[in-house]
Amino acid sequence: MDRTLSFPGSQDPDDTNRPVVALRMNVLEHAGEIPVHQHRKGQLVLALHGAVTCQVEGAFWIVPPQCGVWIPGNMLHSNRATPNARLCYLFAEPGIVALPTHCCTLSISPMVREMILHLAGVSLDYEQGGHTDHLARVLLDELALMPVERLYLPTSEHPKIRQMADALHANPGDRSTISQWAKRLAMSDRSLSRLVLKETGLTFGRWRQQLHLLVAVRELAGGASVQRVSDDLGYESVTAFITMFKKALGHPPGRYFAALTRSQSESAQMSKAQSSA
């Protein structure tokens, strides 16, 4: 089965020998869910608006606005975007940028974002040695300096963990205790606790809280209210939900997304100033 993703109406990024290229996608005009596939090149999925969830073997990654998830070349993955998402895909030749050999979520600066958008607006076969070519190489240097965010959920292919993860993704507000999950999975409490820690590196409580964080970021970026997200995740109060969010990301939801919006606005103003200069 061919698991290489093709982009209708455009050249396949894997076919060009340029060091780095980019494409834009509006989810309203394309499918919001892309099944398991891979690319020869390393890929950065950048969320311009809304959010996208990327799944690779062993983990889920969330990409809120102004962040991107780095996926090394030839790694199988799938993407699911919120209905309001606008995305940008950047593809880099293997080994050309000093980023990890595993997936990671990067916080993207306005300058790097504008460089990526510039690349997305030109031909994939831009002139070698020209202005865009020079900018692309600077972009690769800057990309390696972007800070890593902790917006991922470790998972496992173990059937018991897979069953629990699938159930919680379908119903993240399920507040069943570890004992209740153990009964469903025909295990003892202690055995399930040990299995979760062994397979994910987190206790059950921390693992479920991380899942809640990813769901919250995705839904809030998609336009849901804090009250609705808090209710959907089964929190007893909005205050309890905000406390969890702030502890994990350093700011309550309003300030967290305001900072992302401010970064987007500054980036747009920078772009406007550059185009009018």
N, C-alpha and C positions, 0 to 999 in steps of 0.2 A: 504493500500500500504506500502511495506517495504521500508523505507527511510534510512536504515542503509547501509553505503558504505562498500563493501567487496573489498579486495585487491587480485586479481587473483595471484595464485602461492605462496601465503604466508598466514600465520595464521592471523586470525582477531585479531587486537590489543585489542579489547574489551574482548577477551576471556582469556587473561593472567591476573594473579593477581600481576604481578610485578608493582612496583610503577610508573615506567615510561619506555616506550619503543619507538623505532624509526624505520622508514622505509625510503628508498630513492626511488625517481621516476624520470625517464627521460621522458620528454613530447614527445620526438621523438619516444619512444617505447610504449606510452600509450596515452589515450585520453587527449587532452588539456583542455577539458571542462568537469567538473564533476557536474551533476545536483544536485538539492536539496537533502540533506541527513543529517544524524546526527550520533554522536557517544556517547556512554555512557561516555567515558573518555573525559577530556578536551584535546584539540588539538592545537598544534603550527604548523603552516604552514611556513616553513623556505625556502626562496628563495636562492639557492646557486648560480644560474646564471639566467639571465632573470628576469621576474616578474610574479606575479599572483594576480588576483583580486578576493577577497572573498566578497560575498554578504550575509548579514543576514537581518532579518527584521528590517527595519529602517535605514540601512546604507550600504555603499560600503566601502571596505577596500583594499588598495593597498599594496603589499609586494614587494619592490624593493630588489636587491641583498643585502645580509647581514642583512636583517630584517626578522621578522616573525610576523604573526598575530595570536594572542591568541584567541581561540574560546572555551568558556566554554562547559562542557559536556551537551549533550542532546539539544544543540541549532541547529536548522535547518540552513543550509548554503549551498552555492554552490561556486565552484572555477572555474576560467578561467585563464589559463596560456598562456604566450607568447610562440610562437613555439620553441624558443631556451631555454626554461626554464629547469632547473634541480632543483628539489625540495627535501626537506626532511620533513617528517611528524613526529612529536613527540606527543605521547599520554601519558597523566598523569591521575592517578586515581583521581576521584572527591575529592576536598577538601584537596589534599595533598600538593599543592603548593600555596603560598600566592600571587595569581594573581587576578585581578578584576573578578567580576561575569558578566562583559560585555566584548565585544570584544575590543581589543586594538592592535595597531601595536608596536612592540618592536624592538629596535636597539640591535642586537645580537653581543656580543664581540667575538673576535677570540677564546678565551678560551672556552666559552660556545658552540660556533659552533663546535669546535673539540670534545667536550664531546658528543654532539648530533650525530656527524658523527661516533664516536666510538660505540655508542649504535645502530646505524643503521647497523653496520657491524657485530653484534653478534645476537645470537638466541633471540627471544622474551622471551623465558623461561630460561634466563641466571641464573647461580647459585645464590641462595639466600645466603647472607653473604659473597660472593666472591668479587673480585676486582671490577667487573662491577657494582655489587649491591651498593658498597660503592660510586663509581663514580656517579651513578645515583642519589643518595641522595644528594651529593654535588652539582650536576647539578641543582636539584630543588631549593636549597638554592640560587645559583647564578642567576637562571632564574628570581627569584622574585626581583632582584636588577637591571635588565635591564631597561634602560630609555624608556619612552613611546614617540612615534612619533605621529605627527598630520596628518597622511596620511589616512584620511577617509572622506567620504561624507555622511552627514545625509540626509536620504530620508524619505518617508512617504507612507503609504498605502492609503492616501486620493486620490481618482481617478483623481483629477485635477493635483496634484503634480506628481502622478505616470505617467500620460500622458506626462507631460512636461519633466520629468526625462528620460523616455524611448526615447523620441524624441531627446533629447540632447545627450544621450549615442550613439544613431545611427548616429547623425550628430553634434559632439561637436563644429564644426566651425560655427554653426548657431548663428548669432549675433543679433537676434531679440530683440527688447527692451521689457521692462515689459508691455508697452502699446500694442505692437503687440501680445505678448503672451496672454494678457487679452482678446483681440478680438477673438483669436483662441479658447479660453476656455470659451467664452461667460460670461465674468466677467468684472467688472470695474477695473481700474488700482489699486485703493486703496484696493479693496477687495482681489485681487491677491497678492499684496504686503503684506497685513496683514496675508494672509493664508500661504505664504512661510515662513514668520518669525515665525508664530505660530507652524508650522509643522516641521521646520528644525532648528530653532534657529538662522538663518542667514538671512540677507537681500538677495534679489534676486541677486544683483551684487556679493556679497561675496560668495553666494552659487554656482553660475556659475563659478566663478574664482576657487573655490575649486575643482569643477569637472574638469576644465581645468588642474589643477595641477596633479590630479590623472591620467588623460589620458596622460599627458606629461611624468610623471615618468614611467608609464607602457610602452609607446612607445619608449622612450629613452633607457630604460633597454632592450627592445627587439631589439635594433640595429638601430632605426631610427635616422636620422640626426636632429640637432636642427632646421635647416632651414625647413625641411619637417614638423616637429611637429608644428612649428610656423605657417606655412601656413595652415596646416590642422585645427588648432584651430582658424583661422581667425584673427590672429594678424596683424596689419598694418606693423610691422617690426620685425625683429629678436630681435632688441634691446628692444622693448616693451615686448616681450615674456620673455627674459632673466631677465628683471627687475622684472616681476611678480614672476618668479621662485626663484630669489634670495631673494626677500622680504619674500616669504613663507618658504623657507628652509635654508636660511642663506648663500647660495653659489650659483653662477651661475651653469648651468647644467654641464659644463666641470669639475669644481672643485668638485661638489657634487659627481659625479660618479667616479672621480679619487680617492676620499677619500674612496669610497666603494671598488674600485679595489685594492687600497693599503692595506686595511684591509684584503681583500681576499688573497692577496699575502703574507702578514705577517702570516696569518693563515696557508697557505700551507707550508711556510718555517718552522713554528713551528711544524707542523705535520711531515715533513720530518726529522727534527732534532730529534724528539722523536722516530721515527721508526728506526733511525740509531744508537741511543744511546745504 
